[in-house]
Amino acid sequence: MKEINIDEKLAGQKMMRCLERYLSNAPKSFLYKMLRKKNITLNNSKATGDEKLKCGDIIKIFFSDETFEKFSADNNRTVNDDYYNRIYRPLDIIYENSDVIFINKPSGMLSQKAKPEDVSLVEYLIAHLIHKGELNAGDLASFKPSICNRLDRNTSGIVAAGKTTKGLQQLSEAFKQRTLGKYYLCIVKGNVDKRALIKGYLYKDNKTNKVTISRTETKDSLPIETEYIPVCSNGNVTLLKIHLLTGRSHQIRAHLASIGHPLIGDYKYGQKSINDTFNRQYKVKDQMLHSYELDIPDMDIHIYAAIPDSFKNIMKGEQLCRPGIQEDLEALH
């Protein structure tokens, strides 16, 4: 007999979801059958699997050792421990509490795996929590911390993640219902001197991983809204603060390029000649886009991610820095 003791990490999810993670190799039909036969119980009573788990609950699994080993997700615990110890690296933590954590992701790091062999922010997050003693590889059988928003590999800035089921649910709801404010910084080609809200429709070609923007709706396109606020300009390039009202794939990059102000360093949607110039002058290899500010009123969280050196180098070299600019950035909404 095996027991799953429900703690803060697991509380809030449905019992079947927990079982699916803990016994990841078992068919769902088999788990329901075991519940009906009381080979799996909740607090010593028969359960349906739809129960919402609470701290202190106990799930008991009455399987033979052979059956449990066959279906268990915990077979590779030692391997997992070695793996997470090996990949551990310090993360730039902006804010965390017992349920959520916010990380300043560097440019070049994947938010989530693209291929099985990739190491992404999700894996680094798990390694971070194991290193702090808040998690062990065995816990991953029934709960896996995860991120709630994704940034392109070459976009830096705030990524929100849940350390517990409760945290994941709170963050997921805020992003889904858009009860939060998401603000980015970017450096674009040309002079922008007026604040504006632009709308359109975005279509993504999954084969090329590229999006196109149109003013009118087309088949399979999605509506988008992007607000931009000019901070300062030298006539050649402009530092913008972006209020992202809809969060579509490559939205900021493609939307600004569609109005003649592509991001510096963006070879997919931008202008090669100016990107080559900034590469020579400032070693710019990634698009100048940074998830700078996140405001979640319902969770009483309002945070900023430090501006990366790649931005600072251009801002200094192009005279986009001036006294009080940090205060301006924080005040612009």
Disulfide bonds with the S-S distance in Angstrom:
none
